[in-house]
Amino acid sequence: YSGDNGVMIAWLGQLMYKAYGPLRIEDTSIIQRFRTDEVDAPWVDNTKYKLNLPEELRAKGAESDIYEATWLGREAIVKNRVSKSYRIEEIDNKIRKLRTKSEAKILSDVKKTGVRAPVLYDVDFEEKSIVMEKINGSLVKDIMHDIGEDKRRELAIAIGENIKAFHDGDIIHGDLTGSNMILIDDDLDNIGDNLAIFDFGLGKYSDLLEDKAADLLVLKKSFQSIDYDIAIQTFDWILEAYDSNNQSKMANKIAEIEGRGRYTH
């Protein structure tokens, strides 16, 4: 993270230059106050220092290891919260158990709102792990910029309606990004019924407009990091579907939260 460190910002520019090559001045543009944590980093795939996951791991999060497995003959995903050596053992166990319990409950409650989320198969409080349904399909972040405008609008509407559904249940996702949404079986013919949202590990319960707006702001920024050119239009469609009757109220709250930060768009 570069913050206000000019040398690190300059180094980031060097890495971008080496990855993209020189650009003609007429092919460049300025994005005011562009956050460095929103910059695409294609050089990561080519560096020798890139983290290589063990073959058995599907993904590794900040606090969990994700495995593929089978459960009673069904394809499944196992999310195991790993121990943190910097924490006192008793506190570490308590934190991991509470977060595992909380995520399992939220995942169950999300489905009650009508949102398509992974089916919960099993919870192991001793191992601090959750076994859930494996949903096949493409991540929204991987298809958003490859589909046509009409399908992107249809996808945005489905995203907005689904977020509205669990927000109406006073559930906050906590990490709404294109990486936590799947188009099931890549079915572009029926997007509305085939969007799944997962990874409620940072979720919580809240009826505050502030928390719901912050949830949506995370999504907006994640889309800007994928494809800035289409992010604003896509997010406007999401807000329109989220609350067509009072869209300005949520939009104004999101703008208010953005305005508090030093770096805003």
Secondary structure by P-SEA (a helix, b strand, c coil): cccccaaaaaaaaaaaaaaccccccccccccccccccccccccccccccccccccccccccccbbbbbbccccccbbbbbbcccccccaaaaaaaaaaaaaaaaaaaaaaaaacccccccccccccccbbbbbbbbccccccccccccaaaaaaaaaaaaaaaaaaaaacccccccccccccccccccccccccccccccccbbbbccaaaaaaaaaaaaaaaaaacccaaaaaaaaaaaaaccccaaaaaaaaaaaaaaccccc
